Amino acid sequence: MSDKEPLITHIYTADPSANVFNDTLYIYPSHDIPTDIQDNDNGDQYAMDDYHVFSMPSIPGPVTDHGVVLSKDSVPWVSKQLWAPDACTKNGKYYLYFPARDHDGIFRIGVAEGDKPEGPFTAAKEPIKGSYSIDPCSFVDEDGEAYLYFGGIWGGQLQCWGNQHEKFEREKYDTMEPSEGPALGPRVAKLSEDMHSLATPVHEIEILDEAGEKIKAADHDRRFFEAAWIHKYKGKYYLSYSTGDTHYLCYAIGDKPMGPFTYGGRILEPVVGWTTHHSIVEFKGKWWLFYHDSSLSGGKNHLRCVKVREIFYDDEGKIKIEPLAVVMLMQFSRKFAGEVDAANGLSEARAEDRVMRTASIFLAENAERRSEGESGEPWITVKPDWGVIDAGLRASAVMVWSGLAVSEVRR
């Protein structure tokens, strides 16, 4: 995966929640600030105390900073740490959901209301009753029902609530998460019509493996850690999330907004910095992954920057970070990499050329079998744009056009 440039460089930003309102893309991130607090599992180094909103008319395009729209000092119940927020709209109003520690040090979820997507927002005087932990994600379905997803282990305190939703058990904090049995799942509840309270009891979401069993707590490559995000594609609900200490973004697919969801795979490999947090949104006919890393600060975990890249879906609805044709080429090249070893008497360059030629023929034949992609654009184009594909196959090139490709080898 090629690196992307930060969208915002004049301040540090993280945990981007991207939403489209009025044909404009809005980003609701955390606002990282410098601190002398040392990194720890409690997350004290993430000492954010306000929120900015940003907007973009297109991708790529200029980014507008609409300034501070909500601050810690304007919310009576908050003591510190305005972490990852999200926003949605309903009934002509805009709602900003945010986590913060109350005056007892317990994370709760708050809501603030505004008349415009860029704010400003006025927060309710108390947190949402029955809410807890971090990383709210608000989702308004096509039928008008609204949902609030939330939760995060370790510093996010989800382990202190376990599988119940009524009592904060402080003694469970030091264990950080279960060591055996099923992993803890993110939480969800329906929102009330006024979007200020929970309309149903909190529900723990099940993330299942390919056998239909709950993902295990010991499976750190796939279990939920934090950063739940919901989007909908072709009638299916996609729950994506961070695995925390293994630093992956993963996703699961379900038929209902409250689950269960079946594990689908990884979206993003580890980035620069400890945390990984994201959102997925459709904008102007394409799908986009917003995420962060710590490249702008030279790798400081608590000083991050927001980035964006396009994502794709294959015929089975699996998420890919490369166009389908490029994925096919790379996979086929790897499959036939044994030809390099079998090419006795050939130089390394000639052996690699042989592998790429085999892959190129396969891709061209496949393109002929499927003359059009889902977008309606032809796979084979009259005027291709040459681009080098770095798949460990030096001196090879692929013709790429509109995210789909056919190829041949240049000598």
C-alpha positions, 0 to 999 in steps of 0.5 A, spaced: 500 500 500 503 506 497 503 512 503 498 517 502 499 525 504 496 528 510 489 532 509 490 536 514 497 539 516 496 545 521 494 541 527 494 534 529 488 530 527 486 523 528 480 518 528 476 521 522 469 520 522 467 522 515 460 523 513 457 526 507 452 532 508 449 536 502 453 534 497 459 536 501 464 531 505 465 533 512 470 530 517 469 530 524 476 528 527 479 528 534 484 534 535 491 531 538 495 536 542 502 536 544 503 533 552 509 531 556 505 525 559 508 518 557 505 513 553 501 508 557 495 503 556 491 508 560 491 512 554 493 518 558 497 521 553 491 522 548 489 529 552 485 532 547 480 538 549 476 540 543 473 538 536 474 542 529 470 540 523 473 540 516 470 539 509 472 538 502 468 539 496 471 533 492 477 528 493 482 530 492 480 538 493 481 543 498 480 542 506 476 547 510 477 548 517 471 551 520 474 552 527 473 549 534 466 547 534 465 544 541 470 544 547 471 541 554 470 547 558 463 548 555 460 541 557 459 541 565 460 533 565 466 532 562 473 532 566 478 531 560 479 527 554 475 528 548 476 522 544 474 520 537 467 523 535 462 522 530 456 526 527 449 524 523 443 528 521 436 527 522 430 531 523 433 537 520 438 538 525 446 535 526 448 531 532 455 530 534 456 524 539 463 524 543 466 520 549 469 523 555 471 522 562 466 524 567 468 527 574 469 520 576 474 518 571 469 514 567 468 514 560 461 516 557 458 518 551 455 525 550 451 529 544 451 536 542 446 539 537 447 544 531 443 547 525 449 546 520 454 540 519 460 545 520 457 547 527 457 550 532 454 545 537 451 545 543 452 539 548 447 537 553 448 538 560 449 530 562 451 524 558 447 520 554 443 515 560 446 508 559 452 510 555 459 508 557 466 507 554 468 510 547 468 511 540 461 513 538 459 511 531 452 514 529 448 511 523 441 513 520 438 507 516 434 508 510 428 507 514 429 512 518 431 508 524 438 511 528 443 507 532 449 509 536 455 504 536 460 504 541 466 501 545 473 500 546 477 495 551 483 497 555 483 505 556 476 505 553 474 501 559 469 496 556 472 491 560 469 494 566 462 493 563 463 486 561 457 483 558 452 487 562 451 494 561 449 497 568 455 497 573 462 500 572 466 494 575 473 498 577 476 492 579 476 489 572 480 495 569 487 492 570 485 486 566 484 490 560 480 484 557 478 477 557 484 472 556 480 466 554 473 465 552 469 470 547 472 477 546 468 482 548 464 485 542 462 493 541 455 495 543 449 498 540 442 501 541 437 505 538 437 512 538 430 516 540 427 520 535 430 526 538 437 523 538 438 525 545 437 518 548 437 511 548 431 508 545 432 500 547 437 497 552 444 496 550 446 490 546 453 487 545 454 485 538 457 478 536 462 478 531 463 471 528 468 466 525 467 462 519 464 457 523 459 461 526 463 461 533 464 468 536 471 470 535 475 469 541 479 473 546 485 470 544 485 472 537 488 478 537 489 479 529 481 479 529 478 480 535 474 487 536 479 492 540 475 499 539 473 504 533 467 501 531 464 503 524 458 502 520 456 503 513 452 499 508 453 496 501 448 493 497 443 491 502 449 489 507 451 492 513 459 492 514 462 493 521 469 495 521 473 496 527 481 496 530 484 490 533 488 495 537 495 491 539 496 488 533 494 494 529 489 492 523 483 495 521 478 489 520 471 488 518 465 483 518 458 483 514 451 482 517 444 482 514 441 487 520 444 493 523 445 490 530 448 483 528 450 478 528 456 480 523 461 474 520 468 476 519 470 478 512 478 480 513 482 486 513 482 492 510 488 496 512 495 493 515 499 497 521 500 504 520 506 509 523 504 509 530 500 505 535 493 506 534 489 505 528 482 508 527 478 510 521 471 511 517 468 509 510 464 513 506 461 513 499 462 520 496 461 522 488 460 515 486 466 512 489 468 509 496 473 512 501 477 510 507 479 515 512 484 513 517 490 516 521 497 515 522 503 518 526 507 520 520 506 528 520 509 528 527 515 523 525 512 517 529 509 520 536 503 516 537 499 521 540 500 526 535 497 524 528 494 526 522 488 524 517 489 521 511 484 518 505 485 512 500 480 509 495 477 502 497 474 497 492 469 491 493 470 485 489 464 481 486 463 477 493 462 484 497 469 483 500 473 490 501 480 491 497 484 497 497 487 496 490 483 496 484 480 489 482 484 488 476 491 490 480 489 485 485 488 479 480 495 481 477 498 481 484 495 474 486 496 471 479 504 473 479 505 470 486 501 464 484 506 463 479 512 465 482 515 458 482 516 459 475 522 463 477 525 458 481 524 453 475 527 457 470 533 454 470 539 457 466 535 464 465 538 470 468 534 473 474 531 479 470 529 474 464 526 469 470 521 475 473 519 477 466 517 470 464 512 470 471 510 477 469 508 475 462 504 469 464 500 474 469 499 479 463 496 474 459 491 471 464 489 478 466 488 480 458 484 474 457 480 475 464 478 482 461 476 479 455 471 475 458 468 481 462 468 486 458 465 491 463 466 493 470 460 494 475 461 502 474 460 501 466 467 503 464 470 498 459 476 494 462 480 495 456 481 502 454 483 505 448 488 510 451 491 507 458 495 510 463 502 506 464 503 505 472 508 501 475 506 496 480 510 494 485 509 487 487 516 485 487 516 484 480 521 489 477 521 492 470 514 490 470 508 495 468 501 495 468 496 499 464 491 502 469 484 505 467 479 507 471 481 502 477 481 497 472 486 494 468 489 490 462 497 489 461 502 487 457 510 487 458 514 492 456 521 490 454 
